[in-house]
């Protein structure tokens, strides 16, 4: 490991930090200074320097293993790779759709568990990419903190869901009342504890890398946990807001694959490159007075010419594979559900903007924690309002 980090013409870490003897200084020197230098040397020996690593130092990401069941491999062994992939995708698609229908039949609670399981797996796939790239650094607590933050964020969002939709049930349980009342404070305290653990895990000369991974974890949480929470919010608004968007994405993916498989010949990016060769498509429209007409003639800019770009080592390593190969023929869970997350976000925005009104459970929860005098005032005001609208009959005084 150390040979990989410090190879090349750069001096070794012990050579770099060993101070030269000053003239007239005793051979023993200052013991405290030596002790400090030894500590720094040990850290450098163990971790190396992030900025000194070249492209070749970035660890290779092992390719995903083929998880196709052996029975399918034997049954499809005589087919070409193209048709073999077709049958594998088709069989797995029908299997997943059948299981999805079964879970729908089992009810909303099982669907919520399904969303939670998919969220955890998507989080694992994205976090694993970052860990595989930087696993040779042996940075402490990265995976532990990542999963800890996942638990914290899920605790916050699921607690909010319970408070919004199960207020009546919460009022029956005294312990739950305490957790719901101080839910956000507890969530903040849990997150703050994780942040303190992250600060304590910082290693000299690797601050930038560790903050990269800290940001990687939070962006992953934003992509997976936040949007999966929106899926559950849509589910509680009615099963239709859950099934129709998901079915739309599934039908779109299947249809796109079928048309691409049977009729597709040229990828869109290649078609765009062909069109960019013609001035008619890439030049702005200009009016020329000498010919008294609009023309599209120009020297195409560099935007429409092939360019060679050098990606950072980190992106090179990440782009060498897909998210995973959890589902044979389909890739990882994240490959299948990235569009589902975007669709869930759109549906949630649509519901909150045009469909959903005040939440009765949340209003009731807020009323029940008021003082008795405040509750009586609200009761009298509501009663007067309902009498004026003719919904309640005024009481007769004897």
Buried (B, 14 or more C-beta within 10 A) or exposed (E): EEEEBBEEEEEEBBEEBEEEEEEEEEEEEEEEEEEEBEEBBEBBBBBBBBEEBEEEBBEEBEEBEEEBEEEBEEEBEEEEEEEBBBBBBBBBBEEBEEEBEEEBEEEEEEBBEBBBEBBBBBBBBBBBBBBBBBBBBEBBBBBEBBBBBBEBBBBBBBBBBBBBBBBEEBBEEEEBBEBBBEBEEBBEEBBEEBEEBBEEBBBEBBEEBBEBBBEBBEEBBEBBBBBBBBBBBBBBBEBEBBBEBBEBBBEEBBEEBEEEEEEEEEEEEEEEEEEBEEBEEBBEEEEEEEEEEEEEEEEBEEEBEEEEEEEEBBEBBBEEBBBBBBBBBBBBBBBBBBBBBBBBBEBBEBBEEEEEEEEEBEEEBEBEEEEEEEEEEEEEEEBEEEEEEEEEEEEEEE
